[in-house]
Amino acid sequence: MGFPSVRMRRLRGTSSVRRLVGTTSVSPDDLIMPLLVTTERDTEIPMEQIPGAKVLSGAPLAGEARRLASLGIPAVLLFGMPLAEAKDSSGSAAFDDDGPAQKAVRTIKDAVPDMLVITDLCLCEFTNHGHCGLLKSGKIDNDLTLDCIQLTALSQARAGADIVAPSGMMDGSVAAIRRALDSNGFEDTLVMPYSAKFASGFYGPFKAATDSSPGESLHSTHQLDTGSFHQAMKEIELDIEEGADVVIVKPALPSLDIIHAARREFAIPIAAYQVSGFYDMICRRYEGDQLHRLMMEILTCIKRAGADIIITYYAGEAAKGSIRR
C-alpha cells in the first residue's frame, strides 16, 4: 500500500509529532566532555587550536566540573599536559602520582564526587619524542610499552579515576591493564580502550594544542589504516575478549560504518569521539544558532549510527538545549 493512503509527511507535520515519533535524540546523559589539564596551579588558558577549549587546573578546573555537572553531563575525559621539562624518553610523568591527570582527578572528585572521571592513557603527551609507545631501535616496542601502561593505569586508579582509557592501540593493552588493576585492588575500575582508532589527519588541532606531535609519525604502525574495516572489527572483538567494559571508535564521523557494524555485532557500550579536526572546522565556519544546529545534527547522526556515548568538545553547549526537529 502506498500513496495516497500512505502519506509519510503526516509524521512530520508539527514539532510535537516529530518529537513524539523520533527514534534518535541526544541528551546530556550521552555526553563526555574532554578536558586538558596541567600541573600548574589554578590555570585557565584558552587553546586557540580548539575553539572554546582551555587548559585547566585547580580552582578553574573545579569550577568547570561543577558547571558541567549542573548541565547534567555525567563524565569528563582528562588529557594530562605535563611541563616540557617533565617529559622524557620513557614517559615517566604519565605514572607520576602528582602528574597532571592524577592531580586533576583529585580536584574534580573533591569538587563533584559523583562526576565520572575518565583518564586518557597514552604516552604521547609525556614522552620527549611524542610517540604513543616507548622506542627501541627507532621503533615502538609494544611489550615494553605495556609495562609503562600498567604503571600509568595504577597511578590513575590510585588518584581516583573511575575509568581508564588506553588510547595508544598497543596489542594486549586491555588485558595488561585489567591484570594490573585486578591484582592491586581496583577490580571496580572500568577499562574503556580506543579500540578502533584510525591514523587520521583530523587529530591535528589536538596534537598541536598538547604539543605531542612526533618529528616523524609512527602512527600508521599502530593505529588503523583508513580503509581497514575488518581490522577495526577485530580490534574491537579482541579488546572485548581482554576485558574492555566500553569501547571507543575514533574519529566518529568518518567511522559511522564501524560504529553501526559494531553496534550490530557486539553487546557492549560503544563510545564515539568527535575529534578536534571536525570540531575546529565547524566552529570556525559557523556561529550562533547555525553552529548549534549543525553540531546537534552531527551528534544525532553519530548516535543514530549506534553510539551509546559521544565524546565531544561541544558537550557543554549541546547539553544546554537541542534542536526541535
Secondary structure, 3 states (H helix, E strand, C coil): CCCCCCCHHHHHCCHHHHHHHCCCCCCHHHEEEEEEEECCCCCEEECCCCCCCEEECHHHHHHHHHHHHHCCCCEEEEEEECCHHHCECCCHHHHCCCCHHHHHHHHHHHHCCCCEEEEEECCCCCECCCCCCCEECCEECHHHHHHHHHHHHHHHHHHCCCEEEECCCCCCHHHHHHHHHHCCCCCCCEECCCCEEECCHHHHHHHHHCCCCCCCCCHHHCCECCCCHHHHHHHHHHHHHHCCCCEEEECCHHHHHHHHHHHHHCCCCEEEECCHHHHHHHHHHCCHHHHHHHHHHHHHHHHHHCCCEEECCCHHHHHCCCCCC
